[in-house]
Amino acid sequence: MLDSSLTVFILTSLLIILSPGQDMVLVLSRSIARGTRAGVVTATGVATGLLGHTLLAALGLGALLQASEFAFNLMKYIGAAYLLYLGVKAFRAPPINLASSTKIHGNLRSFFVQGAISNLSNPKIAIFYLAYLPQFVSADSQYSTYTLLVLGVTFALLTFVIKVPIGLLAGVFSGWIQSRPLVQRWLNRCCGGVLVAMGLRLAFDSLSA
């Protein structure tokens, strides 16, 4: 996986991270309301929360995927269905509106904690990890737990690298993206299309396994 599919993983992850969503709204709204430092700290908290999801997914899935081929294929089917659902939902998602999310109070520490807790407590992210990461792990891999850890940490680092600059530039970026709903729609459609394609690929891989 780490030789042949890491590039695909990084490219699809970047597109998913860039698509407007809950984490993006969280970072933008705090940066707009309380300044760029608040946005950067919130982005750091979000990325830290992803590390928690990474640990849980790697330990749980690593053991499951090594337990039996049946469990591996079952997880693939479930993951394929969920990715298809996410893809259709993202494709049809309306543009985001930050106007109602800018009245926010707190200090930098609270923004970090809010970002981390918001991410850790979101069951959709946990399910996304369970659906997304396993398709980049080979069924016969002897290092599935290690691979899942690498993938999860990579996704968290990519989130940090992408969302910190967005937090820094939120004043300009948010106005630009809100004034261009067509851009948001196309970002959602691109992300949705990628997720649907990944879900179909995962389903057919499971059928041929």
Secondary structure as GFF3:
##gff-version 3
##sequence-region A 1 209
A	DSSP	alpha_helix	6	18	.	.	.	ID=ss1
A	DSSP	alpha_helix	22	34	.	.	.	ID=ss2
A	DSSP	alpha_helix	36	67	.	.	.	ID=ss3
A	DSSP	alpha_helix	69	91	.	.	.	ID=ss4
A	DSSP	three_ten_helix	99	101	.	.	.	ID=ss5
A	DSSP	alpha_helix	108	120	.	.	.	ID=ss6
A	DSSP	alpha_helix	123	132	.	.	.	ID=ss7
A	DSSP	three_ten_helix	133	136	.	.	.	ID=ss8
A	DSSP	alpha_helix	144	168	.	.	.	ID=ss9
A	DSSP	alpha_helix	170	178	.	.	.	ID=ss10
A	DSSP	alpha_helix	181	208	.	.	.	ID=ss11
###
